[in-house]
Amino acid sequence: MAKASKERPTQVGQEITYLRKAEKYLEGADLAFEVRNWVSAASLGIHAIITSCDAVTAKLLHRRFAGGDHQGITNLLGQLPIADDAELKEIMRRVGEIIAAKTVVEYDDKPVRQDKAKHILIEARRLVAWAKKHVEKK
C-alpha cells in the first residue's frame, strides 16, 4: 500500500502546463530510445507518466502530488471523479508498476535494458494519451 500522499494545490490552467511538459518528456524519451540510450528513455518515460498524473489531478482535483515517494501518486489518483472505475483501477495499477521501477532505473548500478525502456515508453504513451483525454475534455 502506498504511503499517505502529500499534495499541493494547483491553479486553473496549470493542467495544460503539466500536460505539455508530459508530452515533451515523452518526446525526449522517444529521441533517447532512437539513439539506444535506454536509461534516458526509461527515465524520461517515467517522468512523462508522473507529469501526466499531475495534469489529470490538477484538472479534476485542483491539486497534485508533491511527496518524495512517488508511489503516493496512486493515492491521489484513487480520488479522481472518473466514472469508469475499471479504467481508473487499471491506470492506478500501471502507474504503480512504473513508479516502482523509478528507483531501479534512475539509481541502480545495473544498466537499463532495451526491453525495459520499451515497456516504460509504451506505458508512457498510454498515460499521456489518457491524461490528454481527461485534461482536454470540455
N, C-alpha and C positions, 0 to 999 in steps of 0.2 A: 504494500500500500504506500502511495506517495505521501510525503510529509505535507502538513498544512501549508497552503500557499501564502506567499507574501505578494501583495498586489499594490499597484499604483493606479491612480485614476488617470483617465485619458480624456482628451477634449474631442468634441465633434470634429471630424475631418482627419484626425490622426490615423484612422484606419487605412486611409488611402496611402499615407506615407509608409506605413508598415507593409502594405501590400506591394507597393512599388519596390521597396527595399527587398522584400522576399523574392520578387521577380529578378532583381539584379543579382542577388546571391545565387539564384538558380542559373542565371546566365553565366556567371563566373564559374559555377560548378561544371556546367556543360563544356566550357572552354578548357578548364583544367583536365576534364576527362579526355577530351580530344588529344591533348598532349601527354596523356598517360600519367598525369600527376594525381594518383589515386587518393593520397591523403588530403590534398587541397579540394579535390572534387567532393570527397565524402564530408569534409568539414564544412564547406560552403553549402552543401545539400542539407546538412543538419541545421545550419543557421537559416536557410530558407524555410525549413519546417517551423522552427521556433518563431520566426518573424511572421509567418502565415498565421500561426495561432494568435500572436499579438494582434494582427489585423482583425481577425474574427471576434476576439473577445473585446477589443476596443469598440468595434461596431455594435455588438449586441449587448455587452455588459458595461461599457464605458470604463473599462479598466483592463489592465494587462498584468501578467505575472512578472514579478521583479525579484524573486529569490535566487539564491546561489545554486540550489539544487533544482535543475530544470525539470525534474520529474514532477514537481509541483504544478506544472502546466496542466497536467491531466486533471487535477482537482478543479481548476478554473474552467477547463473545457466541459467538465461534467455539469456546470451551472448554466450552460448555454441553453437558451429557449429555442431549441430546434425540434420540430415536430417529429422528424424521423429518428426515433430512439435507436433503432438498429444502426443507422448511419453514424450517429454520434458515438455509439459504443465502439464501432469499428475504427473510427477516426482516433478515439482515445487509445485504443489498443495499438494502432500503428505508430502514433506519436510516442507512446510509452516505450515501444520497442526501439525506435530510433534514438530517442533521448538516452536510453540505457547504453547505447553504443558510443555516445559522445565522448566520454572519458577515455575509452579504449582508442578511438580514432584520433583524438587530439593529444593524448598524453602518454599512451602506452609505448613501450620501446619496440614493439613488433610493427612491421610495415603493414599498411592497409593494402589488401589485395583488390584486384580489379573487380572481382565478383561482389565484394562488399560495397565498393564505391558505386557500382552499377545499381545494386539493390537500393542504396540510400537515394540515388538520383531518381529512381522510379518512384519511390515514396515521396520525395520532394516535389516532383511534378504533380503527383496526385494531390498532395496537400496544398500546393499553391493554387491549383485549379479549384479545389474545394473552398479555399479562402476567397478566391475571386468571385465564386458563385454567391457566397453569403455577403461579402462586402459590397458588391456592385448591385445587389438586389434592391429594388426600389421599395 
